[in-house]
Structure formats: C-alpha cells, structure tokens
Amino acid sequence: MGISRRAVVTLSATAGTLALLAGFHTSSGSSNLTVGNATSAALTTTTDPTSTAPVGSPTTAAGPPSPTTPPSTGAPPSTGASTAPPAPRTVAPTPAPPVATSVKTTTVDGPTIGTPYGDVQVRVVLRAKHIVDVQPLVLPTDRSRSRRISEEAAPLLRSEVLQAQSANIDLLSGASYTSEGYAESLQGALDAARS
C-alpha cells in the first residue's frame, strides 16, 4: 500500500514538473507558482515563511487555487494579467462649411486698344464683383523687343489688377504703352460686366 501511494505521489510530482516545464512563465508580483487546473493535482512552490507545508509538496486542488496575499508594499496587488494601452480616442471630423453655389462667375473680354507698338486686349473673370483673374488676349509681339516686354509685363500687370481690384493700376516703367492699353481694355471689360 505504501509503495503504490509513493508511486502516485511520484507520478503526480513528475506530471506537475512536466506541466511546469511545458507552460512555464513568470508573472511579476506573484509569490506563488502554480501549475495545473481544477481537476488535476498541482505542484505549489511557496516562498511564504509562515507556511507549514514543505516546499515542493504536491497538493490536490478541488477548485482554482486561492491567491496568497503578498506582503503589503503600498502598491495594489498584481493580478499577473498584462494591461493593454487605452484605445485611442476618435474625433469626428468637422464638416466643411457649405459652398455658396449661387455666386455667379462672369468672363468678359475688353475692347482691343491700339498702341504705338501694337494692340492690347484683356479678358477679365469676375466672381460677383470681385476680380479673380485677368488674361491677356492680345499684346504687342510684332518685334522681338515688344515680345520680350510683353512677356515680362503680363504677369506684373495681372498681379497689379488682382491687388487693386480695379483698372486703376501703376504703369510699368519700360512698358508704359502696354500698361496703358492693358488698363483701358480692362476698364472696358469691367464697364461691360456692370451694365
């Protein structure tokens, strides 16, 4: 009878050791290492100095093992479960302001203005009464010098008009005839758009 009991204890301890090796993991803050489940024998290793059970003695668990209260350290006891970071907060997108669809865009060509170096004509694009673009349709290009002056003057004159929001613009030095023709054609287009 004593031999069979010793065999059961040895087999139980061996099974517990194998289970311990198969599923070994550590958890911080725990003073006991328990292997097994509610229906099998478990091997409990304790570090509690007040325990009367010998270290490494097999125990039979009738239910889940009861937690051992760790010594008080001022910190809450650890459950051994990892804590996941909090889920990121989602913020609903701010809806875009409604687009005004009732604003009318008008495109008007100004009259052709003759200058000593060639004709000048512009096209103006208006949204409500606001000038949103000016495009040269005709600029002096019959001579290479006139072509170069027109290429340099066109973006500068456009910028002047968009800033002034009128045909009252400064004349460009070196392109005064082109500037005057540009302003006159623009004024004609604005007058036609307002009528």
C-alpha positions as CSV (number, residue, x, y, z in Angstrom):
1,M,0.0,0.0,0.0
2,G,2.9,2.3,0.9
3,I,4.6,1.6,-2.5
4,S,1.5,2.4,-4.6
5,R,1.0,5.6,-2.6
6,R,4.6,6.6,-3.2
7,A,4.2,5.8,-6.9
8,V,1.1,8.0,-7.1
9,V,3.0,10.9,-5.4
10,T,6.0,10.4,-7.7
11,L,3.9,10.2,-10.8
12,S,1.9,13.3,-9.7
13,A,5.1,15.2,-9.0
14,T,6.5,14.2,-12.3
15,A,3.4,15.2,-14.2
16,G,3.4,18.5,-12.3
17,T,7.0,19.1,-13.2
18,L,6.4,18.3,-16.8
19,A,3.4,20.6,-16.9
20,L,5.6,23.2,-15.2
21,L,8.2,22.9,-17.8
22,A,5.7,22.9,-20.7
23,G,3.8,26.0,-19.5
24,F,6.5,27.9,-17.5
25,H,6.1,31.6,-17.4
26,T,6.7,34.2,-14.7
27,S,4.4,37.0,-13.5
28,S,5.8,39.9,-11.6
29,G,4.4,40.5,-8.1
30,S,3.3,36.9,-7.6
31,S,4.8,34.9,-4.7
32,N,3.4,31.5,-5.8
33,L,3.9,29.5,-8.9
34,T,1.0,27.1,-9.6
35,V,0.8,24.6,-12.3
36,G,-2.3,22.6,-13.0
37,N,-6.1,23.1,-13.2
38,A,-9.1,22.5,-11.0
39,T,-9.4,18.7,-11.9
40,S,-5.7,17.7,-11.6
41,A,-3.1,17.6,-9.0
42,A,-1.0,20.8,-8.7
43,L,2.5,21.5,-7.5
44,T,2.7,24.7,-5.5
45,T,6.0,26.2,-4.7
46,T,5.7,28.8,-1.9
47,T,8.1,31.4,-0.6
48,D,5.8,32.2,2.4
49,P,7.9,31.7,5.6
50,T,4.8,31.1,7.7
51,S,3.7,28.1,5.6
52,T,3.7,24.7,7.3
53,A,3.7,22.7,4.1
54,P,7.1,21.6,2.9
55,V,8.5,23.4,-0.2
56,G,7.6,21.5,-3.4
57,S,5.0,19.2,-1.8
58,P,2.1,18.1,-4.0
59,T,-1.3,19.3,-3.3
60,T,-4.7,18.2,-4.7
61,A,-6.8,21.1,-5.8
62,A,-10.6,20.8,-5.5
63,G,-11.0,24.1,-7.2
64,P,-9.0,27.0,-8.5
65,P,-6.0,27.8,-6.2
66,S,-6.7,30.5,-3.7
67,P,-4.5,33.5,-4.1
68,T,-1.9,34.1,-1.5
69,T,-1.8,37.6,-0.1
70,P,1.6,39.2,-0.8
71,P,3.2,41.3,1.8
72,S,1.9,44.8,1.9
73,T,4.1,47.1,-0.1
74,G,1.7,50.0,-0.5
75,A,1.1,49.1,-4.2
76,P,-2.1,47.3,-5.3
77,P,-1.6,43.5,-5.8
78,S,-0.8,42.4,-9.3
79,T,-3.1,40.0,-11.0
80,G,-0.4,38.9,-13.4
81,A,-2.5,40.0,-16.4
82,S,-1.0,42.4,-18.7
83,T,-2.6,45.7,-19.1
84,A,-3.3,46.9,-22.6
85,P,-2.8,50.6,-23.5
86,P,-6.0,52.6,-23.7
87,A,-7.7,52.6,-27.1
88,P,-7.1,55.9,-29.0
89,R,-9.9,58.4,-28.9
90,T,-11.5,59.0,-32.2
91,V,-12.6,62.5,-33.1
92,A,-15.4,63.1,-35.5
93,P,-14.2,65.2,-38.5
94,T,-15.5,68.8,-38.6
95,P,-17.8,69.1,-41.6
96,A,-16.7,71.6,-44.3
97,P,-18.6,74.8,-44.5
98,P,-21.3,74.8,-47.2
99,V,-20.1,76.1,-50.5
100,A,-22.0,79.0,-51.9
101,T,-23.3,77.9,-55.2
102,S,-25.3,81.0,-56.0
103,V,-22.2,83.1,-56.7
104,K,-22.1,83.9,-60.4
105,T,-18.8,83.9,-62.3
106,T,-18.7,86.1,-65.4
107,T,-16.0,86.3,-68.1
108,V,-15.8,89.4,-70.2
109,D,-13.4,90.4,-73.0
110,G,-12.3,94.0,-73.1
111,P,-12.1,96.1,-76.2
112,T,-8.9,96.0,-78.3
113,I,-6.8,99.1,-77.6
114,G,-4.2,100.2,-80.2
115,T,-0.8,101.4,-79.0
116,P,2.3,102.7,-81.0
117,Y,3.8,99.2,-80.6
118,G,0.7,97.0,-81.2
119,D,-2.7,96.1,-80.0
120,V,-3.7,95.2,-76.4
121,Q,-6.8,93.3,-75.3
122,V,-7.5,91.5,-72.0
123,R,-10.2,89.1,-70.6
124,V,-11.4,89.6,-67.0
125,V,-13.0,86.9,-64.8
126,L,-15.4,88.2,-62.1
127,R,-17.0,86.3,-59.3
128,A,-19.8,88.6,-58.0
129,K,-18.0,92.0,-58.2
130,H,-14.5,90.5,-57.3
131,I,-11.8,90.2,-60.0
132,V,-10.5,86.7,-59.7
133,D,-8.4,86.6,-62.9
134,V,-7.1,88.7,-65.9
135,Q,-5.7,87.1,-69.0
136,P,-4.0,89.0,-71.9
137,L,-5.6,88.0,-75.2
138,V,-3.5,90.3,-77.4
139,L,-0.2,92.0,-76.5
140,P,2.4,93.7,-78.8
141,T,4.6,91.0,-80.3
142,D,5.5,92.2,-83.8
143,R,9.1,93.0,-82.8
144,S,11.4,90.9,-80.6
145,R,11.8,93.7,-78.1
146,S,8.0,94.2,-77.9
147,R,7.5,90.4,-77.4
148,R,10.1,90.4,-74.5
149,I,8.5,93.4,-72.9
150,S,5.0,91.9,-73.2
151,E,6.2,88.6,-71.7
152,E,7.7,90.4,-68.7
153,A,4.9,92.9,-68.2
154,A,1.9,90.4,-68.4
155,P,2.3,88.7,-65.0
156,L,3.2,92.0,-63.3
157,L,0.1,93.8,-64.7
158,R,-2.1,90.8,-63.7
159,S,-0.7,91.0,-60.1
160,E,-1.4,94.8,-60.0
161,V,-5.0,94.3,-61.1
162,L,-5.7,91.5,-58.6
163,Q,-4.3,93.6,-55.8
164,A,-6.1,96.9,-56.8
165,Q,-9.3,95.1,-57.8
166,S,-9.8,97.8,-60.5
167,A,-8.2,99.2,-63.7
168,N,-6.5,101.9,-61.6
169,I,-3.0,100.4,-61.7
170,D,0.5,101.7,-61.8
171,L,2.2,101.9,-65.2
172,L,5.2,99.7,-65.6
173,S,8.5,101.5,-66.4
174,G,9.6,100.4,-69.9
175,A,6.2,99.1,-70.7
176,S,4.1,102.3,-70.3
177,Y,2.2,102.0,-73.6
178,T,1.4,98.3,-72.9
179,S,0.3,99.2,-69.3
180,E,-2.0,102.0,-70.6
181,G,-3.6,99.7,-73.2
182,Y,-4.0,96.9,-70.6
183,A,-5.7,99.3,-68.2
184,E,-8.0,100.7,-70.9
185,S,-9.1,97.3,-72.1
186,L,-9.7,96.1,-68.5
187,Q,-11.8,99.2,-67.8
188,G,-13.9,98.5,-70.9
189,A,-14.4,94.9,-69.8
190,L,-15.4,96.0,-66.2
191,D,-17.9,98.6,-67.6
192,A,-19.4,95.9,-69.9
193,A,-19.8,93.5,-67.0
194,R,-21.5,96.1,-64.8
195,S,-24.0,97.1,-67.5
